[in-house]
Amino acid sequence: MFNEEMKASIIFSVLGIIAGTVSFAANQTVIALVIAVVGALVARFVVETILKTKHDLKWYLGNGVVVYLFFWLITWTIFYNLVVI
């Protein structure tokens, strides 16, 4: 039903939303950025474990890290703006 790239993108999306929520709870921008970077590295190993596959860095950048960072930024920004308002 879903191919490997779609599964990886879905996993990275969910982990990006989780990381965005945790980054907001950290309440400091620098720590939020560290959480985002560390989360992206951890997400790679989570995807490798779930999909039982290994790929090169280019595959992860194209199929997951960009999606992860997008969802992380959107989630963090939404929570940040809800508190400001």
Backbone as JSON, one array per atom type, in Angstrom:
{
  "sequence": "MFNEEMKASIIFSVLGIIAGTVSFAANQTVIALVIAVVGALVARFVVETILKTKHDLKWYLGNGVVVYLFFWLITWTIFYNLVVI",
  "N": [[0.83, -1.19, 0.0], [1.74, 1.4, 1.0], [4.77, 2.77, -0.13], [8.32, 2.53, 0.59], [9.44, 5.13, 0.79], [7.22, 6.75, 1.34], [6.39, 5.75, 3.81], [8.63, 6.4, 5.36], [8.52, 9.2, 5.2], [6.12, 9.71, 6.55], [6.75, 8.78, 9.13], [8.87, 10.53, 9.78], [7.41, 12.9, 9.74], [5.6, 12.64, 11.91], [7.45, 12.39, 14.01], [8.63, 14.89, 13.76], [6.54, 16.58, 14.53], [6.27, 15.79, 17.2], [8.82, 16.54, 18.14], [8.65, 19.3, 17.74], [6.72, 19.99, 19.62], [8.05, 19.26, 21.99], [10.21, 20.99, 21.8], [8.95, 23.45, 22.08], [8.11, 23.21, 24.72], [10.55, 23.35, 25.97], [11.19, 26.01, 26.08], [13.24, 27.81, 25.42], [15.03, 29.28, 22.79], [17.55, 28.41, 21.77], [17.88, 25.9, 22.95], [15.67, 24.68, 21.82], [16.45, 24.55, 19.13], [18.61, 22.8, 19.36], [17.26, 20.52, 20.2], [15.79, 20.04, 17.88], [17.81, 19.37, 16.0], [19.1, 17.16, 17.21], [16.88, 15.53, 17.4], [16.37, 15.03, 14.67], [18.56, 13.45, 14.02], [18.11, 11.26, 15.69], [15.68, 10.45, 14.64], [16.44, 9.39, 12.2], [17.64, 6.95, 12.94], [15.44, 5.73, 14.1], [13.76, 5.4, 11.89], [15.36, 3.68, 10.37], [15.28, 1.45, 12.05], [12.52, 0.8, 12.18], [11.79, 0.44, 9.46], [13.67, -1.39, 8.77], [15.99, -1.03, 7.14], [18.79, 0.42, 5.38], [20.06, 3.47, 4.24], [21.72, 5.98, 2.21], [22.97, 9.29, 3.09], [21.87, 11.19, 1.36], [19.4, 10.07, 0.62], [18.02, 10.16, 3.06], [17.94, 12.92, 3.52], [16.35, 13.75, 1.38], [13.95, 12.29, 1.7], [13.09, 12.6, 4.28], [14.38, 14.31, 6.31], [14.0, 16.97, 5.53], [11.22, 17.08, 5.55], [10.8, 16.48, 8.25], [12.05, 18.73, 9.53], [10.41, 20.75, 8.51], [7.85, 20.11, 9.62], [8.55, 20.23, 12.32], [9.23, 22.97, 12.59], [6.8, 24.25, 11.88], [5.03, 23.24, 13.88], [6.29, 24.13, 16.25], [6.2, 26.91, 15.82], [3.43, 27.39, 15.73], [2.63, 26.71, 18.38], [4.21, 28.58, 19.75], [3.12, 31.03, 18.86], [0.53, 30.8, 19.85], [0.88, 31.14, 22.57], [1.9, 33.72, 22.71], [-0.22, 35.26, 21.82]],
  "CA": [[0.0, 0.0, 0.0], [2.68, 2.53, 1.03], [6.14, 2.37, -0.41], [9.28, 2.85, 1.65], [9.61, 6.58, 0.91], [6.04, 7.31, 1.99], [6.45, 5.35, 5.22], [9.67, 7.21, 6.0], [8.02, 10.58, 5.32], [5.1, 9.73, 7.61], [7.45, 8.65, 10.41], [9.57, 11.78, 10.02], [6.4, 13.93, 10.03], [5.13, 12.44, 13.29], [8.55, 12.74, 14.91], [8.79, 16.34, 13.7], [5.49, 17.18, 15.37], [6.66, 15.52, 18.59], [9.99, 17.38, 18.45], [8.17, 20.67, 17.83], [6.05, 20.13, 20.91], [9.08, 19.22, 23.03], [10.98, 22.24, 21.67], [8.16, 24.52, 22.69], [8.14, 23.02, 26.17], [11.89, 23.72, 26.45], [11.02, 27.43, 26.4], [14.4, 28.6, 25.03], [15.26, 29.08, 21.37], [18.77, 27.63, 21.52], [17.58, 24.51, 23.32], [14.73, 24.2, 20.81], [17.23, 24.2, 17.94], [19.37, 21.59, 19.68], [16.29, 19.43, 20.19], [15.47, 19.77, 16.48], [18.93, 18.69, 15.34], [19.25, 15.84, 17.83], [15.7, 14.77, 16.99], [16.55, 14.59, 13.28], [19.51, 12.33, 14.04], [17.42, 10.13, 16.31], [14.65, 10.02, 13.7], [17.08, 8.54, 11.18], [17.79, 5.61, 13.49], [14.09, 5.19, 14.28], [13.3, 4.96, 10.57], [16.14, 2.48, 10.03], [14.81, 0.34, 12.87], [11.16, 0.44, 11.8], [11.76, -0.05, 8.08], [14.72, -2.42, 8.65], [16.75, -0.72, 5.93], [19.82, 1.45, 5.51], [20.23, 4.29, 3.04], [22.74, 7.01, 2.36], [22.53, 10.58, 3.62], [21.04, 11.86, 0.35], [18.05, 9.52, 0.71], [17.39, 10.69, 4.27], [17.67, 14.35, 3.33], [15.24, 13.9, 0.44], [12.72, 11.62, 2.09], [12.69, 12.71, 5.67], [14.89, 15.39, 7.15], [13.32, 18.21, 5.13], [9.85, 16.95, 6.07], [10.93, 16.57, 9.71], [12.3, 20.12, 9.91], [9.21, 21.52, 8.18], [6.83, 19.86, 10.63], [9.05, 20.76, 13.58], [9.11, 24.43, 12.58], [5.37, 24.62, 11.89], [4.48, 22.94, 15.21], [6.9, 25.04, 17.23], [5.69, 28.26, 15.55], [2.02, 27.45, 16.14], [2.58, 26.79, 19.84], [4.81, 29.85, 20.16], [2.17, 32.1, 18.6], [-0.62, 30.65, 20.73], [1.24, 31.69, 23.87], [2.09, 35.17, 22.55], [-1.55, 35.88, 21.67]],
  "C": [[0.88, 1.25, 0.0], [4.06, 2.01, 0.68], [7.07, 2.88, 0.7], [9.45, 4.35, 1.87], [8.44, 7.22, 1.64], [6.02, 6.97, 3.48], [7.48, 6.2, 5.97], [9.19, 8.64, 6.19], [6.98, 10.7, 6.42], [5.77, 9.65, 8.99], [8.18, 9.94, 10.75], [8.58, 12.9, 10.35], [5.93, 13.84, 11.48], [6.22, 12.82, 14.28], [8.84, 14.24, 14.89], [7.77, 17.07, 14.55], [5.82, 16.98, 16.85], [7.82, 16.41, 19.0], [9.59, 18.85, 18.56], [7.48, 20.95, 19.15], [7.07, 20.15, 22.05], [9.92, 20.5, 22.99], [10.24, 23.41, 22.28], [8.2, 24.42, 24.21], [9.49, 23.41, 26.77], [11.96, 25.2, 26.79], [12.26, 28.29, 26.17], [14.75, 28.26, 23.59], [16.46, 28.2, 21.08], [18.53, 26.15, 21.84], [16.61, 23.9, 22.31], [15.46, 23.78, 19.54], [18.05, 22.94, 18.17], [18.45, 20.37, 19.66], [15.94, 19.05, 18.75], [16.57, 18.98, 15.79], [19.11, 17.28, 15.9], [18.07, 14.95, 17.44], [15.8, 14.25, 15.57], [17.51, 13.41, 13.21], [18.87, 11.08, 14.63], [16.36, 9.57, 15.35], [15.22, 9.11, 12.62], [17.2, 7.11, 11.7], [16.44, 4.94, 13.76], [13.57, 4.64, 12.96], [14.06, 3.7, 10.14], [15.64, 1.26, 10.79], [13.43, -0.13, 12.42], [11.11, -0.18, 10.41], [12.77, -1.16, 7.82], [15.51, -2.26, 7.35], [17.8, 0.33, 6.23], [19.95, 2.16, 4.17], [21.33, 5.31, 3.29], [22.12, 8.32, 2.82], [21.6, 11.3, 2.65], [19.6, 11.37, 0.41], [17.32, 10.09, 1.92], [17.07, 12.17, 4.15], [16.46, 14.54, 2.43], [13.93, 13.36, 0.93], [12.31, 11.84, 3.54], [13.13, 13.94, 6.41], [14.22, 16.72, 6.8], [11.89, 18.21, 5.67], [9.85, 17.11, 7.59], [11.1, 18.02, 10.14], [11.1, 21.02, 9.61], [8.14, 21.35, 9.26], [7.27, 20.36, 12.0], [8.84, 22.27, 13.65], [7.66, 24.88, 12.64], [4.78, 24.39, 13.28], [5.0, 23.91, 16.25], [6.35, 26.46, 17.05], [4.24, 28.4, 15.98], [1.91, 27.57, 17.66], [3.14, 28.11, 20.36], [3.82, 31.0, 19.98], [0.92, 31.99, 19.46], [-0.35, 31.25, 22.1], [1.36, 33.21, 23.8], [0.74, 35.87, 22.48], [-2.3, 35.74, 22.92]]
}
